[in-house]
Each structure stands twice: as structure tokens, then as C-alpha cells.
Amino acid sequence: MSEMSVFAAMRTLRAVREFTAEPVSDEALRTILDLAVCAPSAGNRQPWEFVVVRDPATRRAIRDYYVQAFQRYRQGVLDQAAAGHPTAQAQVARWERAGAPDRYAEDLHTIPVFLLVCFDRQRLANREDDRAQMTADPGAYASIYPAVQNILLAAHGLGLGAVLTTLHLGYERELKHLLGIPEHVQMAALVTIGHPARRYGPPRRLPAWERTHYERWGQRPPQN
Ligand SMILES: Cc1cc2nc3c(=O)[nH]c(=O)nc-3n(C[C@H](O)[C@H](O)[C@H](O)COP(=O)(O)O)c2cc1C
């Protein structure tokens, strides 16, 4: 297994949606999950629970829900683009150029590993009666997404590819039933992991300094 520097990993991390059929070893998965749990969480409550799915029939069932969610999402974006919404129009243009999210959805079940990253609301709650409140608390998600980012970086560092997805959450109830996940455990992300089918260039992002305000909102930072 190769390793890369943390800066190099962060600078080259991409959402990988095209994979070969090559399997992902349990050794690699263990490394990824050991690094996932190095992440911070509120009060160090460590609410994470991971469900690894390799079974073809289960991956197919998850894929079918994902495709439905993706089609609804895509229709929403298309409607917004038609109504003149610039962000939606940019998204449609990207789909027309790459097409990757469509193929990704259709072929989802062929990706070797589905990693469902969940969090246990009971471990985040301060008191018994906090449990319901934690469901809606954005802090709950803030205690799981650092671990998700570690998963993406660790997979990338091992030469694997992954993408964080959330569209399946529209069918969270059905998926929890499918996987036997208890009521107090909530899904945060589906991360699909495999060997990238191609090389990916660096991520295209807006320059951070252009999005930075100095001392007060609207004041530009030093330009040199
Ligand atoms: C909160 C969140 C939810 C996401 N949900 C999905 C998803 O459901 N499906 C998907 O294909 N990508 C999903 N993504 C991946 C983003 O589309 C991707 O990270 C972004 O477009 C940047 O891609 P890049 O790293 O290749 O530049 C999600 C990313 C985040 C952070």
C-alpha cells in the first residue's frame, strides 16, 4: 500500500465516480476506517458506526433507491435551469460535458464496496430526552463529516477512489430497514469505494483568498 503526504492528498482529492471491477481488500478497508476514527467529534463522543456492504444483491437494492433519488434530483436541477437559475444551468452544463453522475447512478451496484457512514444519536445526546432533538441538530452532522472526509483522504492516499453521496438519504427509512439499522442510528453518507478507472486532474475550486474577508465582512485581505 502506498502513502502520500497529507498536503498532496488534499490537493489532489477528487470525487471518483468511475471504477474498475478490481476488489478492495479488507486490509485497505481497515486502514481507511482506522484513519476515519482519528477525526474530531463534538465532546469526543465518536458517534460513528460503519456498515460495509459487499453483497451484490444488497448493492443492487441500494443502487435502485439511489437511481430513483438521482432522477428526482436531476429533474429538479433541470427545472431550475429551465427557469433561468444560473447555478442549476452550470450544473447541467457540467453534466452535458461529463455525464458522470448519470453513469455513476446507473452503474452504482458494480462498485466493489459501499460504506454507509452512520451516527448513533444516543451517543451524541446529553440526556435521554435529547435524543429527538439531536436528529435535527446540525451539530450531529458536524460530528460525522470530519470522519467522512478522513475516509475520502485515506482511500485516496491508498490509491483508491471514493465519492461522498447523500442522495440515498431520501430513502433513509427504506435503507435502514434493508440493512437492519436501528431507529436511533442515522445515516450521514454513502461512500462508494473502488479502484479508479482513470486518472483525475486536480480539483477545480474558487481561490480561497477571493472568498476571504479580513477583520470584517466585505474587507479584502492583503493581495500580496
Ligand atoms: C454533502 C455532500 C453531498 C454529496 N452528495 C453527492 C451525491 O449524492 N451524489 C454524487 O454523485 N456526489 C455527491 N457529492 C460529491 C460532490 O458532487 C463532489 O464532491 C463535488 O462535485 C466536487 O467534485 P470534485 O472533487 O470532483 O471536484 C456530495 C458532496 C458533498 C460534500
PDBQT file of the ligand as one rigid body, heavy atoms in Angstrom, charges set to zero:
ROOT
HETATM    1  C1  LIG A 301     -22.618  16.949   1.342  1.00  0.00    +0.000 C 
HETATM    2  C2  LIG A 301     -22.243  16.338   0.008  1.00  0.00    +0.000 A 
HETATM    3  C3  LIG A 301     -23.172  15.551  -0.649  1.00  0.00    +0.000 A 
HETATM    4  C4  LIG A 301     -22.860  14.967  -1.872  1.00  0.00    +0.000 A 
HETATM    5  N1  LIG A 301     -23.771  14.152  -2.470  1.00  0.00    +0.000 NA
HETATM    6  C5  LIG A 301     -23.462  13.560  -3.649  1.00  0.00    +0.000 A 
HETATM    7  C6  LIG A 301     -24.371  12.640  -4.240  1.00  0.00    +0.000 A 
HETATM    8  O1  LIG A 301     -25.424  12.316  -3.685  1.00  0.00    +0.000 OA
HETATM    9  N2  LIG A 301     -24.006  12.078  -5.421  1.00  0.00    +0.000 N 
HETATM   10  C7  LIG A 301     -22.814  12.350  -6.035  1.00  0.00    +0.000 A 
HETATM   11  O2  LIG A 301     -22.559  11.801  -7.116  1.00  0.00    +0.000 OA
HETATM   12  N3  LIG A 301     -21.929  13.222  -5.493  1.00  0.00    +0.000 NA
HETATM   13  C8  LIG A 301     -22.220  13.813  -4.311  1.00  0.00    +0.000 A 
HETATM   14  N4  LIG A 301     -21.308  14.652  -3.713  1.00  0.00    +0.000 N 
HETATM   15  C9  LIG A 301     -19.994  14.847  -4.351  1.00  0.00    +0.000 C 
HETATM   16  C10 LIG A 301     -19.861  16.246  -4.949  1.00  0.00    +0.000 C 
HETATM   17  O3  LIG A 301     -20.652  16.332  -6.098  1.00  0.00    +0.000 OA
HETATM   18  C11 LIG A 301     -18.374  16.489  -5.259  1.00  0.00    +0.000 C 
HETATM   19  O4  LIG A 301     -17.641  16.387  -4.077  1.00  0.00    +0.000 OA
HETATM   20  C12 LIG A 301     -18.143  17.853  -5.869  1.00  0.00    +0.000 C 
HETATM   21  O5  LIG A 301     -18.865  17.994  -7.066  1.00  0.00    +0.000 OA
HETATM   22  C13 LIG A 301     -16.669  18.098  -6.153  1.00  0.00    +0.000 C 
HETATM   23  O6  LIG A 301     -16.234  17.163  -7.091  1.00  0.00    +0.000 OA
HETATM   24  P1  LIG A 301     -14.673  17.075  -7.466  1.00  0.00    +0.000 P 
HETATM   25  O7  LIG A 301     -13.942  16.736  -6.215  1.00  0.00    +0.000 OA
HETATM   26  O8  LIG A 301     -14.545  16.003  -8.492  1.00  0.00    +0.000 OA
HETATM   27  O9  LIG A 301     -14.268  18.408  -7.994  1.00  0.00    +0.000 OA
HETATM   28  C14 LIG A 301     -21.587  15.211  -2.479  1.00  0.00    +0.000 A 
HETATM   29  C15 LIG A 301     -20.661  16.007  -1.800  1.00  0.00    +0.000 A 
HETATM   30  C16 LIG A 301     -20.974  16.542  -0.563  1.00  0.00    +0.000 A 
HETATM   31  C17 LIG A 301     -19.920  17.358   0.169  1.00  0.00    +0.000 C 
ENDROOT
TORSDOF 0
